[in-house]
Each structure stands twice: as C-alpha cells, then as structure tokens.
Amino acid sequence: MLPPGDVPYGDSDDQSVYSGTLSENIAKEAKGGESATGQDLDGRGKTSLRREYQNLYHFVKGGNDSLSSIRRETMFINMLRGLHPKEAEVLIYVKDKRLTEKYNINLDIVKEAYPDINWGGRSWQQP
C-alpha cells in the first residue's frame, strides 16, 4: 500500500558509511567486527528486519487499512532510517516488487532458509 519509486529516507552520507553486501556486513558483525545492525558511526542505534518484521503488516493491503497514507508512509520512512542501508535497500525492492531483479530468490531457497514457515494457505507467487 506504499507508492512505487525511490524513498527519501536519509542523506547520501548516511547511506554510504557501510561497504560491502548485507551478507558480508552481517558476517563481519558475527566475527566481532563492524556492526551491521547495532550502532552506526554516530553512535545512534540501528534496528534490523529481524526486529521489525512484526511491523510490516502496516504496509500491505489488509494489514492495517485504517492508517492514512501519510501516516503509513511516515512509518515506512522511519523504519528505513533505523535499518542498515543494505536492509533498507532490500525493503525498498520488496515494496516495489523488484526483489528478484536484484537477488535470485525462488521457493526452494525460501524453504531452505526458513524451514519452519507455516504457509497457512498462502502460496508463493513468482513475478
């Protein structure tokens, strides 16, 4: 329920302080290096998609239809500001239904990564 296109959620300096892919940054964090999800260079706290997933229902049809579009867009921008820039990029690709343009994702990969998913009557729709 968000408009397509670029999302103005931070200045370019904030978005370029991290280098490498999200996977590389998470691996660095796991080894005790640069934090991909903890603190940024200014000491401001960051969140992650693992922490924010429960709020994603606000942005899909049928999730929280009572929100005004302004409130929904503000919430989305605020979420992006708190995420690591690479995770924010992933979320924007998802919003625009373009994730498979950037990443090779299919049902088998999702099932392998998340074997505990209970599809609950939902189906996988490949674009």
N, C-alpha and C positions, 0 to 999 in steps of 0.2 A: 504494500500500500504506500510505498515511497516513490517519488518521481525518479525516472531514469536519469542517468548522467552523472557528471562529477559532483562531489560533495565538498563544499568549502568548510573544512573542519579544523584546519591548522595552517600555520605558515610553512613555507618550504623548509626552513631551518629545522623546525620541529620534526619534520618527516624524513630528513636526510641524516640524522645523527646515527642511525643504525645502518650497518652494511651487511651484505650477505642475504641469504634467503631466510625465511622464518625457521625452517628446519635447522639451518646452521646456527642461528642465534639461540634456539632452544637447546641444541647440543652444547653450545658454549656455556649456557646457564647451568645445565646439568653437571658440567665439569667444574663449576665454581667460577666461571668467567663472567663476562658481560651479561647482565640480566636482560632477558627478552621481555619479561613481564613484571619485574619488580620495581625498580626505581629508574627513572631516566637521568640524564646528566645533570639536570637542575635539582634532583632530589625529590621531584614530585612522584607520587605513587602512580603506578600503572596497574591496570587490570588486565584480564585476558578473556578470550572467548570461553575458556573453560569455566570462568567465574560468571560470565554474563549471559550464558546460553539461556537461562531461565527468563530473561527479559526479551528474547527475540520474538515472542508471540505478539508483542505490541505492533510489530511491523508487517504482519501477514493478515490477509483477509480472513475474517472470522476469529482472529485472536483477541483484539480489543477494539472493536469497531466504534466504540463510543468516544475514542480520542479524536480531537480535532487534528486536521492535517498539520497545522503549525506546531502543536504540542508533540505529535509523533515525529516530525522532522527534527525538532529541537532535541528530543530524547535520543534520536539516532546520532545526531552530530555530537552530543555529549558522550555517548558511548564510544564513538570513533576517537574522540580526543583522549579517552582514557586507555585505549588499546595501543599495543605496539604498532608502529606504522605498517608492518607487514601483515598483521592480523586485520587492521583496518582496511587494507587493500583487498584482502580476501573477502571481507564482509561486503565491500562495495561491488566486487564481482558477483557475489551471490545475489545482492539486491537487483542487479541488472541482468540476472540470469545468464551470465557470461563466464562462470567459473570454469567450465570445460574448455574455454578458449585458452586459458592460462595453464590449467592443470589437467592431466589425463586422469579423470575420475570416472569410474563406472561402478555398477552394482557389486561386482565381485570384490573390488578394492574396498568399498564401504563395508561390506560384510566381514572382510578380513580385519579391518581396522576396528570395527565396532561389533563384535560377535554377539553382544548382549542386547542389541536393538530389538525391541518388540514392535514390529511394524504396525500392529493394531489395525489392520485393514488398509493401511496406506500402501501405495505402490511407488516404485521408482519410475520416474518419467525422464527419459533422456531427451534433451532438446533435439 
